[in-house]
Amino acid sequence: MSFLQILWFILIAVLWSGFLFLEGYDFGVGMQFAFNARNQKDRQALYEAIGPNWDANEVWLLTAGGATFAAFPYWYASLFSGFYLLLFIVLMALIYRGVSFEFREHMPTIQGTQLWERLIAISSFIAPFFLGMIFTAMVSGMPMDAKGNISAEFFDYVTPFTLVGGVAVALMSYVHGLNYTRLRIDGDLRVRALTQLKVLYPLLLAGEALFAVLLFFYTDFLQTKTLWTLLILVAIVGTTVFGWYLAIGKTKEGVPFVLSGLTLVEVVVLLFVGMFPRVMVATDPLHSLKIINASSSPYTLKVMTVVVLTALPITLAYQIWSFWVFRKRIVADKVVE
């Protein structure tokens, strides 16, 4: 493997990490339209908390997909064909979610507004749930031939491991969203978010323990990457416990928010470290797709590296500036419905 091949494998992991950190709290806030908001002022406050940035956060997903297509075309072909239906569900959830944010603003009746708000909550759950299923199925091994063609059936995608993975990512996103609500919104929403966190953090820890057990049975991570897998699992539990302690026992909201986002990032790191040097894990180890034979030509990777080193700092600077401009805390009781 060349340096550029490894670099782009890492960069794609970084893009997925950025997406889940940023869009994860968007998903969590979206789910709160159903599970935390009590009235239209609450829902409007939730919308205003993510309104300036949610669509920019989704760019990380588009970039991750585009980078995979350009840097690892064989990985892209195998993943997007083998997981077509699950990815289609994720795409539809993201489309309906984006449409719902806009349409709720233009409904002439309260019933129409609430319909789109329910769709925001549903789609905000569906997207992270199925992304979690996709990633856990991808690393647990799929029936592939030597050319990377996947011939999977229903129970290759739907297993206890993938279901726990889907629930875990959705629950992590919801906890991340609750921490964001406490960081950005004043009023009863903030109080209810803390009440829910007191219940959900223990559930999240139990889910992480179950995920670690299933990881042993459904992947080869603990056999091939024992030390790294154990260290990352400890880090996942550690950031969850520390975030729980700070969220419940302290008044500052920023650190728990960062820690809940880091938990999502650590899940991505766990999956990518466990896969390495593979990009798709096959039930027959001889058919697993590896970095060395899934990537584009050295010239393509070189050009892409120049482009990303130019564009990424600009993108990061813009997003940081945007968060700074809209940093002011929202008071739910004072928003205009």
C-alpha positions in Angstrom: 0.0 0.0 0.0 1.2 3.5 -0.8 1.1 6.5 1.5 -1.6 8.2 -0.6 -3.8 5.1 -0.4 -3.6 5.0 3.4 -4.0 8.8 3.6 -7.3 8.7 1.7 -8.6 5.8 3.8 -7.9 8.0 6.8 -9.5 11.0 5.1 -12.7 9.2 4.4 -12.8 8.1 8.0 -12.3 11.8 9.0 -15.2 12.8 6.7 -17.6 10.3 8.2 -16.4 11.4 11.7 -17.2 15.0 10.8 -20.6 14.1 9.4 -21.6 12.1 12.5 -20.3 14.7 14.9 -22.1 17.6 13.2 -25.1 15.9 11.7 -25.5 13.7 14.7 -26.7 16.5 16.9 -29.0 17.6 14.0 -30.6 14.2 14.0 -30.9 14.3 17.8 -32.6 17.7 17.7 -34.9 16.5 14.9 -36.0 13.5 17.0 -36.8 16.0 19.8 -39.6 17.4 17.7 -41.5 14.3 18.9 -39.8 13.4 22.2 -39.0 16.6 23.9 -41.0 19.5 22.4 -44.4 20.2 24.0 -45.7 23.1 21.9 -45.0 25.1 18.7 -42.7 27.5 20.5 -40.5 24.5 21.5 -40.4 23.1 18.0 -39.6 26.5 16.6 -36.8 26.9 19.1 -35.4 23.5 18.0 -35.6 24.5 14.4 -33.8 27.8 15.0 -31.1 26.0 16.9 -30.0 24.0 13.9 -31.6 26.1 11.1 -28.4 28.0 10.0 -26.2 24.9 9.8 -28.0 21.6 9.3 -27.8 21.7 5.5 -24.1 22.6 5.6 -23.5 19.7 8.0 -24.9 17.3 5.4 -22.2 18.3 3.0 -19.8 16.1 5.0 -21.9 13.1 3.9 -21.9 14.2 0.2 -18.1 14.7 0.4 -17.6 11.3 2.0 -19.5 9.6 -0.7 -17.8 11.6 -3.5 -14.4 11.0 -2.0 -15.1 7.2 -1.8 -16.2 7.3 -5.5 -13.0 9.1 -6.6 -10.4 7.5 -4.3 -11.7 4.0 -4.0 -14.1 3.3 -7.0 -14.2 -0.5 -6.4 -15.2 0.1 -2.8 -17.9 2.6 -3.9 -19.2 0.1 -6.5 -19.4 -2.8 -4.1 -20.9 -0.7 -1.2 -23.5 1.2 -3.2 -24.6 -1.8 -5.1 -24.6 -4.3 -2.3 -26.3 -1.9 0.2 -28.5 -0.2 -2.4 -31.8 -0.5 -0.6 -30.5 0.5 2.8 -28.7 3.5 1.3 -31.9 4.4 -0.6 -33.8 4.5 2.6 -31.2 6.8 4.1 -31.4 9.0 1.1 -35.2 9.2 1.2 -35.0 10.0 5.0 -32.6 12.9 4.3 -34.8 14.2 1.4 -38.0 14.1 3.5 -36.2 15.7 6.4 -34.9 18.6 4.4 -38.2 19.1 2.7 -40.0 19.0 6.0 -37.9 21.8 7.5 -38.9 24.0 4.6 -42.6 22.9 4.2 -43.4 23.3 7.9 -42.8 27.0 7.5 -45.4 27.4 4.8 -48.4 25.4 6.0 -51.6 27.4 6.3 -52.9 25.2 9.2 -51.5 24.0 12.4 -52.4 20.4 11.4 -50.2 20.7 8.3 -47.3 22.1 10.2 -47.5 19.3 12.8 -47.6 16.7 10.0 -44.2 17.9 8.6 -42.8 18.1 12.1 -43.7 14.5 12.7 -41.9 13.7 9.5 -38.8 15.6 10.8 -38.8 13.4 13.9 -39.3 10.1 12.0 -36.7 10.9 9.3 -34.2 12.1 11.9 -34.4 8.6 13.5 -34.4 6.6 10.3 -31.2 8.1 8.8 -28.9 7.4 11.7 -30.5 4.0 12.4 -30.0 2.7 8.9 -26.5 4.2 8.7 -25.6 2.3 11.8 -27.0 -0.9 10.2 -25.0 -0.3 7.1 -21.7 0.1 8.8 -22.1 -2.8 11.2 -23.2 -5.1 8.4 -20.3 -3.9 6.3 -17.7 -4.9 8.9 -19.4 -8.1 10.0 -18.8 -9.7 6.6 -21.1 -10.0 3.5 -21.3 -12.8 0.9 -19.1 -11.4 -1.8 -17.4 -13.0 -4.8 -13.8 -12.3 -6.0 -15.0 -9.3 -8.0 -16.6 -7.6 -5.1 -20.2 -8.4 -6.1 -22.5 -8.9 -3.0 -25.2 -11.5 -3.1 -26.8 -11.0 0.2 -30.2 -11.9 1.6 -32.4 -10.3 4.2 -30.8 -11.9 7.2 -27.3 -10.9 6.0 -28.4 -7.3 6.5 -30.7 -7.7 9.5 -28.9 -9.4 12.4 -28.7 -8.8 16.2 -25.4 -7.0 15.6 -26.7 -4.6 12.9 -29.9 -3.9 14.8 -28.0 -3.0 17.9 -25.6 -1.0 15.8 -28.5 1.0 14.3 -30.2 1.6 17.6 -26.8 2.6 19.1 -26.0 5.2 16.5 -29.6 6.6 16.7 -29.4 6.8 20.5 -26.0 8.3 20.5 -27.3 10.9 18.1 -30.3 11.6 20.3 -28.0 12.1 23.4 -25.8 14.3 21.3 -28.8 16.4 20.3 -30.0 16.7 23.9 -26.6 18.0 24.9 -26.8 20.5 22.0 -30.2 21.6 23.2 -28.8 22.3 26.6 -26.0 24.2 25.0 -28.1 26.4 22.7 -31.6 26.7 24.2 -32.9 28.2 27.5 -36.2 27.3 29.1 -38.2 24.2 29.7 -36.7 22.4 26.7 -33.3 22.6 28.4 -34.7 21.3 31.7 -36.4 18.4 30.0 -33.3 17.6 28.0 -31.4 17.1 31.3 -34.2 14.9 32.7 -34.0 12.7 29.6 -30.2 12.5 29.7 -30.4 11.1 33.3 -32.3 8.2 31.9 -30.7 7.7 28.5 -27.0 7.7 29.6 -27.4 4.5 31.5 -29.3 2.9 28.6 -26.5 4.1 26.2 -23.9 2.4 28.4 -25.8 -0.8 28.5 -26.1 -0.6 24.7 -22.4 -0.1 24.3 -21.7 -3.1 26.5 -24.0 -5.2 24.3 -22.4 -3.8 21.2 -19.0 -4.8 22.5 -20.1 -8.4 23.1 -21.7 -8.7 19.7 -18.6 -7.2 18.2 -16.7 -10.3 19.4 -19.1 -12.7 17.8 -19.8 -10.9 14.5 -16.4 -9.5 13.6 -12.8 -10.5 13.7 -11.7 -7.2 15.3 -10.8 -8.6 18.7 -8.9 -11.4 17.0 -6.9 -9.3 14.5 -6.7 -5.9 16.2 -7.0 -6.9 19.9 -5.2 -4.0 21.5 -6.6 -1.2 19.3 -10.1 -2.6 19.6 -10.0 -2.8 23.4 -8.5 0.7 23.6 -11.2 2.2 21.4 -14.0 0.4 23.2 -12.6 1.7 26.5 -12.5 5.2 25.0 -16.1 4.9 23.9 -17.3 3.9 27.3 -15.0 6.5 28.9 -16.3 9.5 27.0 -19.9 8.3 27.7 -19.3 8.0 31.4 -17.4 11.3 31.6 -20.0 13.0 29.6 -22.8 11.6 31.8 -21.0 12.8 34.9 -20.5 16.3 33.6 -24.0 16.6 32.1 -25.6 15.6 35.4 -23.3 17.1 37.9 -22.0 20.3 36.4 -23.5 23.5 35.0 -21.3 23.7 31.8 -22.9 22.2 28.7 -20.1 22.6 26.2 -17.9 19.7 27.3 -20.7 17.1 27.5 -21.7 18.1 24.0 -18.1 17.6 22.7 -17.9 14.3 24.5 -21.1 12.9 23.1 -19.9 13.9 19.6 -16.5 12.2 20.3 -18.4 9.0 21.1 -19.8 9.0 17.6 -16.3 9.7 16.2 -14.8 6.9 18.2 -17.4 4.5 16.7 -16.2 5.5 13.2 -12.6 5.0 14.3 -13.4 1.6 15.7 -14.9 0.4 12.5 -12.2 1.8 10.2 -9.4 0.5 12.4 -11.0 -2.9 12.5 -11.5 -3.0 8.7 -7.9 -2.0 7.9 -6.4 -2.9 5.4 -9.8 -3.9 4.0 -12.5 -1.7 2.8 -15.2 -4.4 2.5 -15.2 -7.5 4.7 -16.4 -10.7 3.0 -17.6 -13.9 4.7 -14.8 -15.6 2.7 -11.6 -13.7 3.8 -10.1 -14.3 0.4 -12.8 -12.2 -1.2 -12.5 -9.2 1.1 -11.8 -6.0 -0.8 -8.6 -4.3 0.3 -7.2 -0.8 0.1 -4.4 -1.8 -2.2 -6.6 -3.1 -5.0 -9.7 -0.9 -4.5 -8.1 2.5 -5.0 -7.7 4.8 -8.0 -4.4 5.4 -9.7 -1.6 7.3 -7.9 -2.1 10.3 -10.2 -5.8 10.6 -9.3 -5.0 10.3 -5.6 -2.3 13.0 -5.9 -4.6 15.4 -7.7 -7.4 14.8 -5.1 -4.9 15.4 -2.3 -4.0 18.8 -3.7 -7.7 19.7 -4.1 -8.7 18.7 -0.6 -5.7 20.5 1.0 -6.9 23.6 -0.8 -10.7 23.3 -0.1 -10.8 21.7 3.3 -9.4 24.7 5.2 -11.8 27.1 3.5 -14.8 24.8 4.3 -13.7 24.5 8.0 -13.2 28.3 8.3 -16.7 28.9 6.9 -18.3 26.5 9.2 -16.5 27.8 12.3 -17.4 31.3 11.3 -21.1 30.3 10.9 -21.2 28.6 14.3 -19.6 31.8 15.8 -22.2 34.1 14.2 -25.1 32.0 15.4 -23.7 31.2 18.9 -26.3 33.2 20.9 -28.5 31.0 23.1 -32.2 30.8 22.1 -34.9 31.4 24.6 -37.8 29.0 23.7 -40.5 31.2 25.3 -39.5 34.2 23.2 -39.3 32.7 19.7 -41.8 33.8 17.1 -44.0 30.9 16.0 
